[in-house]
Amino acid sequence: MSTREDYGIGANRSLVSAELRHWIREVTGLLITDDNAAPVDLALRIQAEQLRLPPETLRARLLSGAIGAQGFIDEITTHESYFFRAREQMQLVVERIIPERLRRAPGRRVRVLSLPCARGEEPYSLAILCEEAGLPPTLVEIVGGDIAHGCIESASAGVFGPLALRRTDPARAKRWFRPCAGQALCLDPGIVGRVGFRRVNLLRDAERLLRGPFDVVFCENLLIYFDAANVDRALAVIGRLLAEDGWLFVDHAEWNLPRQRFEMQELDGRVGFRPRRSAGADAGHGAERADSAGGLSASPPPPAAPIPPSGRTPPRPAPSSRLTAPPSRREPGRTAGAQASDAGRQRQLRQAEADYAAKRFTEALLGFEQVLRRSPDLPEALLGKARLLADCGEDIEALEALESLVAGAAGSRQVQADALGLMAVLLHKKGLRDLAAQYLRRVALLDPAHPSLRLLGRRADG
């Protein structure tokens, strides 16, 4: 396999020092390792150029507190999600949990929290389901919180790209969204008005700013990015925000994480978590718990082992940036089953590429994500997804995928040149011309005739 030095990548030494990793963990809770440091390094370089500072100076000022941290936090936390991502859990809340709580306490509004909310896709999905179920805002309060100021601003606007609706039923999309500028889709103002947004840091100010209790909390794809100590801190905060008989929902990949503080329970075939009670409290509240969660299984399904998510994401750093090229021939000891799996993966990849070429962007994205779920490090799939995201205006998410690919130095020279060239184009588009030029010089080492060099008016010699 080619090395980083072969591509001239080693020239850009990582800025993600041990001190910066510790600072990020303390400020945001995110655990930064060698595997997910590449997007953080890129984020630091991007903000440094925006501020016209050397990256090392920006890092020093962040660590000393001499510069505000919010801009950098926005850069290293993910903004990508999509509507109805946790559709089954949301339907359970709207069709079962909310009506039962309203029957038990008539006149008391049920409160639902989505944290982190990204650009509002999750809380707006809940609002749509509530509207369709005839549950007015006077009965259900929905709050979205996120650590990124940019996410809150974007969510409040209610404007989304087409990929945000990739799992939305077409009839539902047509009912609640209308085309606006370019490819953008504007959410119905009535739905936008149903959700309140707050910029909050779960580990630092969520209790003060959100003021529980909430009957239901969605916290999907966040805990998996924390280490054990911060998982416990986060769950302690969520426990204090949640009503004593409330429900917590997390992604299935995180089912094993809340079990130290919460009871895992099943309702109508869906898994949620509820605050633990002492034996005496359980006896005293047995009738209430049975009424609110009728049909609970005494033996919920075993939790899934945690796996890195391959799509959204929720903090930005990629789960893995150490990539290896897929084998091109049968290797000693590889079984026929493994070869068949490789063949199936290649078929999926070719179909995704064909969908992308035909501008069937939703189908193409789902195809690339299916490939990446099976092979998270496949360079061609990362490059294909990045190209698609860039075409749909999701520049930051595209840069993340590209940085992970480039940091791993995997794939052919052409794949690396294409990835670096696209990075340069996206950075140039954002006005970061000096940073784009750094990537173009690396492109020139790989392919002096690469189209990105001509597109941006740079000579192959840099």
Secondary structure, DSSP 8 states (H G I E B T S, - for coil): ---TGGGTGGGS-----HHHHHHHHHHH-B---GGG-HHHHHHHHHHHHHTT--HHHHHHHHHHTSS-SHHHHHHHB-----TTTTHHHHHHIIIIIHHHHHHHSTT--EEEEESS-TTTHHHHHHHHHHHHTT--TTTEEEEEEES-HHHHHHHHHTEE-GGGGTTS-HHHHHHHEEE-STT-EEE-HHHHTTEEEEE--TTTTHHHHH---EEEEE--SSGGGB-HHHHHHHHHHHHHHEEEEEEEE--GGGTTSGGGTEEEEEETTEEEEEE---HHHHHHTHHHHHHHTTT-BSS----------SS--SBSS-S--------SS--TT--HHHHHHHHHHHHHHHHHHHHHHTT-HHHHHHHHHHHHHH-TT-HHHHHHHHHHHHHTT-HHHHHHHHHHHHHHT-S-HHHHHHHHHHHHHHHHHTT-HHHHHHHHHHHHHH-TT-HHHHHTT--TT-
